[in-house]
Amino acid sequence: MSTKYNFYAGPAILPREVLKKAQEELLNFNGIGLSIMEISHRSKDFDQVVTTAESKIRSLLEIPDNYSILFLQGGASLQFGMIPMNLLKGGIADYINTGAWAKKAIKEAKLFGTVNIAASSEDKNFSYIPNNIHFTPDAVYVHITSNETISGIQWKSFPDTSNVPLIADMSSDIFSRKLKVSDFGIIYAGAQKNMGPAGVTLVIIRNDLIEKSADNLTSMLSYKIHAEKNSLYNTPPCFAIYIVYLVVEWIERLGGVSAIEELNNKKAALLYDILDSSDLYRGTADPRDRSKMNVTFRLSSEELETRFIREATESGFTGLKGHRSVGGCRASIYNAMPIEGVEKLVEFMTRFEKKL
Ligand SMILES: Cc1ncc(COP(=O)(O)O)c(C=O)c1O
C-alpha cells in the first residue's frame, strides 16, 4: 500500500506506534489471553490502564492536586451542555464567540442561564481572536474555544479572567503546547484529534467547581457523581481510554508536551511559509491568530481547489478538504503527524503551483 498522509480534522491521525501496539495487544492484553475490550472495567488490568492514563496526563500537563481528571462520554458536545447544567444555575456566563464550536457551546448554555457574548469575531468570518473583551464582573465563568478547528484560529495566550473561572474547549489542541492548568477552572477535550479515538472526552476540573455543581441532575450528567466514582460510575469507553493511555505513553517517550510543541511549531511554520510566499495559496486566518493545528487556506478559484484536493488525494494526501460550512482547504497537523508528512505536502503544493 502506498504511503498515506492523513490531514483529516477529526477523527484524525493517531501515532503509528500506538496503532501497532494496539494491534499487537488486541488479542492478548498484558499477557492475560484476552482483549482489553473483553474484560471488566472493574478488573485490575483495566484499572491499571485508567490509573496509569490519569497519572501520565497529570504529569504531562502538570495538573495540580486540586483538579480532578474525568473520562466521560458524549463528546465535547455534551460538555457544551454539562458545563452550564452543572454550574450556571440561572446565572450569567461570558462566552467568547470565535467560531462554529463556540457558537454550539453558546446555544447550549442559553438553556441554563444568561449568556453574555463578551467578544466575537463573527464580523470577519471568525478569522481572528478578538482582544477587546467585555467581561461581566459577576459571571459564573468565562468560556473560550482554545482552537477553532473549522476556521483555523487559536488563542496564543489566554485572557486573564481574574477570579472568574476560565473554561476552555481544547478539543483540537490539547497536548499540543505547554499550558498552565491553574489558569483554568475546566479544560475539556474530545479525544479524537490529539489524544485517541472518538468515544471518550477528557475533563480536567478544579475541585471547588465540582463541589459547587448542581445536585439535582441525572447521574450521568453530574460532575459530582463522575468525580466521586473516578469515572467508573457506569461502564466507561474502555477501548478508547486504552488508546488514550497508549497515546500519552507515546507523548512521554517523545519528550513530553514541550518537545511536541517544538515539533508543532516547526510543522506549522513550514505550511504557513508556503501560504505566505505563494501566489496561488492564501491563508484565511489572521497571521497573529492562526492555528498550529488546523491550517486553513484557499486557492485562487474553487475549480482549482477541487483539482488541488483531487490530485492531492491521488498522491496520498487525504483529508485536505475544508469543513463543509466554509469550503476551501484545511490541513490538520495534529501531534501524530510527523514532520515528513508536512514536508511532503509542502513539496506537493510547490509542484502543483509550478505546473499551472
Ligand atoms: C473545537 C471543537 N469543539 C468541540 C467539538 C465537538 O466534539 P464532539 O464531536 O466530540 O462532540 C469539535 C469537533 O470537531 C471541535 O473541533
The ligand as a Tripos MOL2 file, in Angstrom:
@<TRIPOS>MOLECULE
LIG
   16    16     1     0     0
SMALL
NO_CHARGES

@<TRIPOS>ATOM
      1 C1        -13.0920   22.6110   18.9950 C.3       1 LIG1
      2 C2        -14.1330   21.5430   18.9760 C.ar      1 LIG1
      3 N1        -15.0420   21.5020   19.9670 N.ar      1 LIG1
      4 C3        -15.9980   20.5610   20.0040 C.ar      1 LIG1
      5 C4        -16.1000   19.6150   19.0270 C.ar      1 LIG1
      6 C5        -17.2090   18.5990   19.0920 C.3       1 LIG1
      7 O1        -16.6780   17.4370   19.5390 O.3       1 LIG1
      8 P1        -17.5220   16.0700   19.6180 P.3       1 LIG1
      9 O2        -17.7850   15.6810   18.2020 O.co2     1 LIG1
     10 O3        -16.5630   15.1790   20.3350 O.co2     1 LIG1
     11 O4        -18.7440   16.3420   20.3750 O.co2     1 LIG1
     12 C6        -15.1830   19.6010   17.9710 C.ar      1 LIG1
     13 C7        -15.2810   18.5510   16.9360 C.2       1 LIG1
     14 O5        -14.6820   18.5490   15.9080 O.2       1 LIG1
     15 C8        -14.1830   20.6050   17.9390 C.ar      1 LIG1
     16 O6        -13.2850   20.6510   16.9550 O.3       1 LIG1
@<TRIPOS>BOND
     1     1     2 1
     2     2     3 ar
     3     2    15 ar
     4     3     4 ar
     5     4     5 ar
     6     5     6 1
     7     5    12 ar
     8     6     7 1
     9     7     8 1
    10     8     9 2
    11     8    10 1
    12     8    11 1
    13    12    13 1
    14    12    15 ar
    15    13    14 2
    16    15    16 1
@<TRIPOS>SUBSTRUCTURE
     1 LIG1         1 GROUP 0 **** ****
